[in-house]
Amino acid sequence: MELIWIDRLRRINRWVALATGAMLLACAAFVLADIILRRLGSSLGGTDEIAGYAMAIGTAWGMSYTLLELGHVRIDLLRSRGGTGLKAMADIFSMIVLTATVTFIAIQAWPVVERSLTNSSRANTPLETPLIWVQIPWFAGWIWFATVSALVTCLALSMVLRGRAEETEAIIGAFAEQETLQ
């Protein structure tokens, strides 16, 4: 049952990753076009600002994909030396800490978005970009990451409590070990 939910989340996150990649690719094309135009004596302007926005949004949305693909960095010196139970407990602990941290970040991001909405804030740049255009997708990415983290943590904890600790490796384990197993 838990693995069905993980597969669904992975499917959704693959589409999120593709959309994020397409956004970053479009941003790179925009920067490249600006570089070429600068050589010709012109410029589109604002490429650094737009690239920064794309990176912030891409990072917020890409974190949930990385989580489900076991791509987050770990220091697993003790974990790698333990048995199935110790590994599962270390993984659960790391997921609880990650979920708490990401949830805190998402909660703290809301006042930033709210202030921009209330004040109709614009970037202090030549483009004068309405900040809400950038902050809403950025905030939504953090909310999505917090949601996925919480769901994965609950699913893994459910598996451990039902005596299926060895199966949690596939959803919250370390990628290096998964690679070795395959």
C-alpha angles and dihedrals in degrees: 000000000000092000090055089057091047090051090051091050090048091052092051091046093051088060089046090051092049092050091047091049091049090051092050091046091052089049091051090050089050091051091047091051090051092050091052092047091050089056087054093050100261137085141201091217128212097054093132091051094048092045090053091052091048091050093050093049093041092051094049093050097038095057094075091052090050090050094055092045089053090242102136114111118255137184098217104168094130095032094057091054095052134084127251094282095050092046092050092048092048090049092048090048092050091048092050091051092046092048092049092048095047092045089052090051091049091049091048091048093060097072089053091054093042093052091051090049093048095045098035085232121199130195115266091236137099090267092053089205114196099248093216089068088064102031098054095058089040091052092044089055091055091047090051092049091049090048094049091046092051093047093048091047092051093046092049092046089050090053093050093048090051092054097258098116094137090060093058089073089077094056106031104011129110118283093222090059092046089053090050092049092053 
